[in-house]
Amino acid sequence: MSGLTYFARSHVQRTFEQLMNVLPSQLKEKLFFLQEETHPSEMTQIASYLFRQESNFYYLTGCSVPGSFLLALYQPEQTNSSTRLSVRLSIPEVEAADLMWSVPPPTIEEAKHLFDVTDISYSSELQGAIISLLQSHPEAVFHTLPRNSPQFPTLPEEYMATIVTSETHTATDAYLLSSLHKTRLIKDENEITMLRHANDISSRAHETVMRVLGNAVQGKIAQGEGAGIDRPLLPGEWLIEKEAEAEAIFVASCRREGAVHQAYLPIVAASRRAATLHYCCNDREFNWGPVKPHDHLNHGALAHGPAPEKQLEPQLLLIDAGCEWDCYSADITRTMPVGNGGRFTEKGKQIYSLVLEMQQKSMKSLRPGVHWDTIQLLCHQILVEGFLNIGLFKGPKDEILRSGISSAFFPHGVGHSLGMDVHDVPSASKPTNNTTIPQDKAGHPSFYTYLRLRLPLAEGMVVTVEPGIYFHEHLLKAVEESEYVNHDLLKEYRGMGGVRIEDDILITSDGCENLTKVRSDVEWLESVCSGEI
């Protein structure tokens, strides 16, 4: 966690208020009990694993200590706000092995200064605390996360048995998750600060990759004695000639600024692979001309300066990556030119500029009350108009839109809710019984198939805006017989791969704010990737 105490009690309060709205009886005392995610392994044989707290538990506690528990009581009939809400955090005691093998959990005194709760004790005292609550609140209802789902931590049987065998208490897992998701959908100022910081770090990491690419174009790679001859290139001498090298520089930039976790597996895809939406292999070299790229052992020609006979083919590099800060995610995509002196080809610039137009016009339309479906439709409308102007489509615009063929080029949703999870709070952002979906929407049903957000926007939501255009061989099979496609011209674009541009957007009272700081305009992007600035 960062230096400030996490704002947990306000999140517990808001979640209980959501529970009050959905429970059949609103007069009972409301109690919920959560266990955090158990550590995958402090030491399994010879392997250790990095621990990341379960999002709902962290939202309510700000605690990343493995093996901790939360027991919270809400008494709505209490007029005194200080006694209405009780939040008890139980943490494990230090064991001797912890001192040798890993970082031990905090002591009780240390924890009091770290966590925003009303009471802190050791986990060994939790059973007694549960029994005490059962006795003092005989009609309280225990709410837990889904108990038979592999997505959530398993509550120990000895604790649940104490609850379910009680004659005066009930336990349910039907309401807590949906209440948490509805609460988490709207971010408070403290959460926005975390998301903003994750975006700042991730934006700089994207720019770092671009500048390393630009330095190579300008022949500015640092050279030490014997580089590329007797030893591998040093980190400061890295060239980006492979997807893995771009990923390594991105992740290193985030770690350098204190971000421990990536929010998701980075997607680093060059050339045709950029058409695969969740490509995360990141293990291929860029496309080259007649001379092989260096192997980082002893044939690194570029370590000695530019080699005129060694040329990267003009191609696009798509990087979809973002870090976490205190469990809050950034999700940013940039598509940049590689080869061609760090500049787009004519066709690459056409497609990139069209995706940028889709994104910019979408963001100008964002404000409270606008339904996300209308933003999705807007992107397809702009794509169809753009393809008509380029010559890839032919025929009446409205007919093309109704045919749904634009889904072969833009198959996914324009964005999703963002927060502690990358695809945040799905049960709230795309509810099962959704009465908000416009009934008179135009276009084609395929436009909405993969939308992860289907609600009117509200102040405090954070969403991604990530339109894209792709030339994926599998998807293009669906339009091979279409009368609206210029098939001869399409052949000239098929090897491009794809373009996606993604920013993280806060919905404000009268519009929106872009939390992502790395620029995406063509002039700046080419200037950086060519090494001119």
C-alpha positions in Angstrom: 0.0 0.0 0.0 1.1 3.6 -0.4 1.9 5.9 2.5 -1.6 7.0 3.4 -4.1 4.8 5.2 -6.6 3.3 2.8 -10.2 4.6 3.1 -11.8 1.3 4.0 -14.6 2.2 6.4 -16.4 4.5 3.9 -16.4 1.6 1.4 -17.9 -0.7 4.1 -20.6 1.9 4.8 -21.5 2.3 1.1 -21.6 -1.5 0.6 -24.0 -1.9 3.6 -26.2 0.8 2.2 -26.4 -1.1 -1.1 -27.3 -4.2 0.8 -30.1 -2.3 2.5 -31.5 -1.5 -0.9 -31.7 -5.1 -2.2 -32.5 -7.2 0.9 -36.1 -8.4 1.3 -36.2 -7.3 4.9 -34.6 -3.9 5.6 -35.1 -3.9 9.3 -32.7 -6.7 10.3 -29.2 -6.1 11.4 -26.9 -6.7 8.5 -23.6 -8.5 9.1 -21.1 -9.7 6.6 -18.0 -11.8 6.9 -15.3 -12.2 4.4 -12.0 -14.1 4.2 -9.1 -12.8 2.1 -7.4 -14.8 -0.6 -5.0 -17.4 0.8 -1.4 -17.0 -0.3 -0.8 -19.3 -3.3 2.5 -20.4 -1.7 5.1 -18.9 0.5 7.4 -21.7 -0.6 6.0 -24.6 -2.7 9.0 -26.9 -3.2 11.4 -24.4 -4.7 8.9 -21.8 -6.1 7.5 -18.7 -4.5 4.7 -16.6 -6.0 3.8 -12.9 -5.8 0.7 -12.3 -3.8 -2.1 -10.0 -4.9 -5.1 -9.5 -2.7 -8.6 -10.4 -3.7 -10.2 -7.1 -4.9 -13.4 -7.2 -2.8 -11.4 -7.8 0.4 -9.0 -5.0 -0.4 -11.8 -2.7 -1.2 -13.3 -3.2 2.3 -10.0 -3.3 4.2 -7.0 -1.9 2.4 -5.2 -5.0 3.7 -2.8 -7.1 1.7 -1.7 -9.4 4.5 -2.2 -13.0 3.5 -4.5 -15.0 5.9 -6.5 -12.1 7.1 -10.3 -11.9 7.8 -12.9 -9.3 7.9 -16.0 -9.3 10.2 -18.2 -6.3 9.8 -21.5 -5.4 11.5 -24.0 -2.8 10.5 -26.9 -1.8 12.8 -29.2 0.6 10.8 -31.4 1.3 13.8 -28.6 2.9 15.7 -28.8 6.7 15.7 -25.2 7.1 16.7 -23.1 6.8 13.6 -20.0 5.8 15.6 -21.8 2.6 16.9 -23.8 1.9 13.7 -20.8 0.4 11.9 -18.2 -2.0 13.3 -15.3 -3.3 11.2 -13.1 -6.0 12.7 -9.9 -7.1 10.9 -8.2 -10.3 12.0 -4.6 -10.8 10.9 -2.3 -13.8 11.4 0.3 -13.9 14.2 4.0 -13.9 13.3 5.4 -17.4 13.0 9.1 -18.1 13.4 9.3 -19.4 9.9 8.0 -16.1 8.6 11.0 -14.3 10.0 13.4 -16.5 8.0 11.5 -17.2 4.7 9.4 -14.1 4.1 8.2 -10.7 5.3 6.2 -11.3 8.5 2.7 -9.8 9.0 2.4 -6.6 11.0 1.9 -6.7 14.8 -1.4 -5.5 16.2 0.1 -2.1 17.1 1.6 -1.7 13.7 -1.7 -2.7 12.1 -3.6 0.0 14.0 -1.7 2.6 12.2 -2.1 0.9 8.8 -5.7 0.0 8.4 -8.9 2.0 8.6 -11.0 -0.3 10.8 -12.6 -0.1 14.3 -10.9 -3.2 15.8 -7.9 -5.3 15.0 -7.1 -8.7 16.5 -5.2 -11.9 15.6 -7.0 -14.6 13.6 -6.8 -17.0 16.5 -9.4 -14.8 18.2 -11.9 -14.8 15.3 -13.9 -17.8 16.4 -14.6 -16.2 19.7 -15.6 -13.0 18.0 -18.1 -14.8 15.8 -19.7 -16.5 18.8 -19.9 -13.2 20.7 -21.7 -11.6 17.7 -24.1 -14.5 17.5 -25.0 -14.1 21.1 -25.4 -10.3 21.1 -27.2 -10.0 17.8 -29.5 -13.0 17.6 -31.2 -12.0 14.3 -28.2 -10.8 12.3 -27.8 -12.1 8.8 -24.4 -13.2 7.6 -23.5 -12.2 4.1 -20.5 -13.8 2.2 -19.1 -13.9 -1.3 -20.3 -16.9 -3.3 -19.0 -19.9 -1.3 -18.8 -22.5 -4.0 -17.1 -20.3 -6.7 -13.4 -20.8 -7.5 -13.2 -17.1 -8.2 -13.4 -16.3 -4.5 -11.6 -17.4 -1.3 -13.0 -20.3 0.5 -14.3 -19.6 4.0 -12.9 -22.1 6.6 -15.5 -24.7 7.5 -15.0 -24.3 11.3 -16.2 -20.7 11.1 -19.1 -21.3 8.7 -20.3 -24.3 10.8 -20.6 -22.0 13.8 -22.9 -19.7 11.8 -25.1 -22.2 9.9 -25.8 -24.4 12.9 -27.2 -21.5 14.8 -31.0 -21.6 15.2 -31.5 -17.8 15.1 -29.1 -16.8 12.3 -29.0 -17.2 8.6 -26.1 -17.1 6.1 -26.5 -16.1 2.5 -24.2 -15.5 -0.4 -26.9 -14.1 -2.7 -26.5 -10.4 -2.1 -23.0 -9.3 -1.1 -21.2 -9.6 -4.4 -23.8 -7.7 -6.4 -23.9 -5.0 -3.7 -20.1 -4.7 -3.8 -20.1 -4.5 -7.6 -22.7 -1.7 -7.6 -20.7 0.2 -4.9 -17.4 -0.3 -6.7 -18.9 0.9 -10.1 -18.8 4.5 -8.8 -15.4 5.7 -7.7 -14.8 8.1 -4.9 -12.1 10.8 -4.9 -9.5 8.6 -3.2 -10.0 5.8 -5.7 -9.7 8.3 -8.6 -6.4 9.4 -7.1 -5.1 5.8 -7.3 -6.4 5.3 -10.8 -4.8 8.6 -11.9 -1.4 7.5 -10.4 -1.6 4.1 -12.1 -2.3 5.9 -15.4 0.6 8.3 -14.9 3.1 5.5 -14.4 1.7 3.5 -17.3 1.7 6.5 -19.6 5.3 7.1 -18.9 6.1 3.5 -19.5 4.4 3.6 -23.0 6.4 6.7 -23.8 9.6 5.0 -22.7 9.1 2.2 -25.2 8.5 4.7 -27.9 11.6 6.7 -27.1 13.8 3.6 -27.1 12.5 2.8 -30.5 13.2 6.4 -31.6 16.8 6.3 -30.2 17.5 3.2 -32.3 16.3 5.0 -35.4 18.7 7.9 -34.7 21.6 5.6 -33.8 21.6 6.9 -30.2 21.9 3.5 -28.5 24.6 3.7 -25.7 27.6 1.6 -26.5 30.0 0.2 -24.0 33.4 -1.5 -24.7 32.8 -4.7 -26.5 29.1 -4.4 -26.8 27.6 -7.1 -29.0 31.0 -8.8 -29.4 32.3 -10.3 -26.2 29.1 -9.9 -24.0 25.4 -9.4 -24.3 24.0 -5.8 -24.6 23.6 -4.1 -21.2 20.1 -3.0 -20.2 21.0 0.6 -21.1 22.0 -0.6 -24.5 18.8 -2.6 -25.3 17.3 -2.4 -28.7 13.6 -3.2 -29.3 13.7 -5.7 -32.1 11.3 -8.2 -30.5 8.0 -8.1 -28.8 9.5 -9.5 -25.6 12.0 -6.6 -25.5 9.2 -4.0 -25.7 7.4 -5.8 -22.9 10.5 -5.9 -20.7 11.1 -2.2 -21.1 7.5 -1.4 -20.3 7.4 -3.6 -17.1 10.8 -2.3 -16.0 9.6 1.3 -16.3 6.6 0.5 -14.1 8.7 -1.3 -11.5 11.2 1.5 -11.4 8.3 3.8 -10.3 7.1 1.5 -7.6 4.3 -0.4 -9.3 4.6 -4.1 -8.2 1.9 -5.6 -10.4 0.8 -5.4 -13.9 -2.9 -5.0 -14.1 -3.1 -7.9 -16.6 -0.7 -9.7 -18.9 0.7 -7.2 -21.4 -0.3 -7.5 -25.0 2.7 -6.7 -27.2 1.9 -7.6 -30.8 3.7 -6.7 -34.0 2.5 -6.8 -37.6 -0.2 -9.4 -38.3 -0.3 -10.5 -34.6 -1.8 -7.1 -33.7 -5.1 -8.4 -35.1 -5.4 -10.9 -32.3 -7.2 -9.1 -29.5 -5.7 -10.7 -26.5 -2.4 -11.8 -27.9 -0.1 -12.1 -24.9 2.6 -14.5 -26.1 4.9 -11.6 -26.8 7.6 -14.0 -28.1 8.1 -13.1 -31.8 10.7 -11.0 -33.5 9.7 -8.0 -35.6 9.5 -8.5 -39.3 12.9 -7.9 -41.0 14.3 -7.4 -44.4 17.0 -9.7 -45.9 19.4 -9.4 -42.8 18.6 -11.2 -39.6 18.3 -9.2 -36.4 20.9 -9.5 -33.7 20.5 -12.4 -31.2 21.9 -10.5 -28.2 24.9 -12.7 -28.0 27.7 -11.8 -30.3 26.1 -10.7 -33.6 24.5 -7.4 -32.5 25.3 -5.2 -35.5 23.1 -2.4 -34.3 25.1 -2.1 -31.1 27.9 -0.7 -33.2 25.7 1.8 -34.9 23.2 1.7 -37.8 23.8 -0.9 -40.4 22.4 0.4 -43.7 21.8 -3.1 -45.1 19.8 -4.1 -42.0 16.2 -2.9 -42.2 13.0 -3.5 -40.3 10.0 -3.9 -42.5 7.4 -1.1 -42.0 4.9 -2.5 -39.5 2.7 -1.6 -36.6 3.4 -2.5 -32.9 0.4 -2.7 -30.7 1.1 -2.5 -26.9 -1.9 -2.9 -24.6 -0.5 -2.7 -21.0 -1.0 -1.0 -17.7 0.2 -1.3 -14.1 -1.6 -1.4 -10.8 -1.2 1.1 -8.0 -2.6 -0.1 -4.6 -4.8 -2.6 -6.5 -6.2 0.0 -8.9 -5.6 -0.6 -12.6 -4.5 1.3 -15.7 -5.5 -0.1 -19.1 -3.8 1.8 -22.0 -3.2 0.8 -25.6 -0.9 2.5 -28.0 -0.2 1.5 -31.6 3.1 2.8 -33.0 5.1 2.6 -36.2 8.1 0.4 -36.4 10.5 0.5 -39.4 10.1 3.1 -42.1 12.2 5.5 -40.0 9.6 5.4 -37.2 6.8 6.7 -39.4 3.5 5.3 -40.5 3.1 4.0 -44.1 0.3 5.8 -46.0 -2.1 2.9 -45.4 -1.0 2.6 -41.8 -1.7 6.3 -41.2 -5.1 6.0 -42.9 -6.2 3.3 -40.5 -4.6 4.8 -37.4 -6.2 8.2 -38.1 -9.6 6.6 -38.5 -9.3 4.7 -35.2 -8.2 8.0 -33.5 -11.2 9.7 -35.0 -13.4 7.0 -33.6 -11.9 7.4 -30.1 -11.9 11.2 -30.1 -15.5 11.6 -31.2 -16.5 8.9 -28.7 -14.8 10.8 -25.8 -16.5 14.1 -26.8 -19.9 12.3 -26.5 -19.3 11.0 -22.9 -21.3 12.6 -20.1 -23.8 11.3 -17.5 -26.9 9.8 -18.9 -25.5 8.8 -22.3 -26.0 5.0 -22.8 -22.8 3.1 -23.6 -24.6 1.3 -26.5 -24.8 4.7 -28.3 -21.0 5.1 -28.1 -20.6 1.6 -29.6 -22.9 2.5 -32.5 -21.1 5.8 -33.0 -17.8 4.0 -33.5 -19.4 1.7 -36.1 -20.9 4.7 -37.9 -17.5 6.4 -38.1 -15.8 3.2 -39.2 -18.3 2.8 -42.1 -17.9 6.4 -43.2 -14.1 6.1 -43.0 -14.0 2.9 -45.1 -16.3 4.5 -47.7 -13.9 7.5 -47.9 -10.9 5.1 -48.2 -12.7 2.9 -50.7 -12.7 -0.3 -48.7 -16.5 -0.1 -48.5 -19.0 0.7 -51.3 -22.7 1.2 -51.3 -25.2 3.2 -49.2 -24.0 3.9 -45.7 -27.2 2.9 -44.0 -27.4 -0.5 -45.8 -23.7 -1.2 -44.9 -24.4 -0.4 -41.3 -27.5 -2.6 -41.1 -25.5 -5.5 -42.8 -23.2 -5.7 -39.8 -20.0 -6.2 -41.9 -18.2 -3.5 -39.9 -18.1 -6.1 -37.0 -15.5 -8.1 -39.0 -13.2 -5.1 -38.6 -14.2 -3.9 -35.2 -15.5 -7.0 -33.4 -15.2 -6.0 -29.7 -16.8 -3.5 -27.4 -15.6 0.1 -27.3 -14.7 -0.2 -23.6 -15.5 -1.4 -20.1 -15.6 -0.3 -16.5 -12.2 0.0 -14.9 -11.2 -0.1 -11.3 -9.6 -2.6 -9.0 -10.1 -5.2 -11.8 -9.4 -4.5 -15.4 -12.8 -5.7 -16.5 -14.3 -4.2 -13.4 -17.5 -5.3 -11.6 -19.2 -7.2 -14.4 -22.4 -8.0 -12.6 -23.0 -4.3 -12.2 -21.7 -3.0 -15.5 -23.6 -5.6 -17.5 -26.5 -6.7 -15.4 -28.5 -9.8 -16.3 -31.9 -8.1 -16.0 -31.1 -4.9 -17.8 -34.0 -2.5 -18.5 -31.7 0.3 -19.7 -30.8 -1.0 -23.1 -32.3 1.2 -25.9 -35.0 -0.6 -27.8 -34.8 1.6 -30.9 -31.0 1.4 -31.5 -29.8 1.2 -35.1 -27.1 -0.9 -36.6 -26.7 -4.6 -36.3 -27.0 -7.0 -33.3 -23.4 -8.1 -33.7 -22.2 -4.6 -32.7 -23.3 -5.3 -29.1 -22.3 -9.0 -28.7 -19.1 -8.4 -26.7 -20.0 -5.2 -24.8 -18.8 -5.5 -21.2 -20.7 -2.3 -20.2 -24.4 -1.8 -21.0 -25.6 1.1 -18.9 -26.2 4.8 -19.0 -23.0 6.6 -17.8 -23.0 8.1 -14.4 -20.7 10.6 -12.6 -17.8 8.7 -10.9 -17.6 5.9 -13.4 -14.2 5.2 -14.9 -14.3 3.5 -18.3 -11.9 2.7 -21.1 -12.5 4.0 -24.6 -10.7 1.6 -26.9 -11.9 1.4 -30.5 -9.9 -0.6 -33.0 -9.7 -1.7 -36.6 -8.3 -5.2 -37.4 -7.6 -7.2 -40.5 -7.8 -10.7 -39.0 -8.0 -13.6 -41.5 -10.5 -15.5 -39.5 -12.9 -12.6 -39.1 -12.5 -11.5 -42.7 -13.9 -14.8 -43.9 -17.3 -13.5 -42.9 -17.2 -10.7 -45.5 -15.6 -12.6 -48.4 -18.8 -12.6 -50.3 -20.1 -9.2 -49.3 -21.2 -6.8 -52.0 -20.3 -3.9 -49.8 -16.5 -4.7 -49.7 -13.9 -3.6 -52.2 -12.1 -7.0 -52.2 -9.2 -5.9 -54.5 -8.3 -3.0 -52.3 -8.8 -5.0 -49.1 -5.9 -7.3 -50.2 -3.6 -4.3 -49.8 -4.5 -4.0 -46.1 -4.8 -7.6 -45.0 -1.2 -7.9 -43.7 -1.4 -4.8 -41.5 -2.6 -6.5 -38.4 -4.6 -4.1 -36.3 -4.8 -0.7 -34.6 -6.2 0.0 -31.2 -6.0 3.2 -29.1 -7.2 3.0 -25.5 -7.4 5.7 -22.8 -9.0 5.6 -19.3 -11.8 8.1 -18.9 -13.4 9.5 -15.7 -17.1 10.5 -16.1 -17.6 13.9 -14.5 -20.7 15.9 -13.7 -20.7 17.6 -17.1 -18.5 15.5 -19.4 -15.4 13.5 -18.9 -11.7 13.7 -18.0 -8.9 11.7 -19.7 -6.7 10.1 -17.0 -4.3 8.8 -19.6 -1.4 11.2 -20.3 0.6 9.6 -23.1 -0.3 11.3 -26.3 -1.7 9.5 -29.4 -1.8 12.1 -32.1 0.1 11.2 -35.3 2.5 14.1 -35.4 3.8 13.5 -31.8 3.8 9.7 -32.2 5.9 9.8 -35.3 8.2 12.5 -33.9 9.0 10.3 -30.8 9.2 6.9 -32.7 11.5 8.5 -35.3 13.7 10.0 -32.6 13.2 13.5 -33.6 12.1 14.7 -30.2 
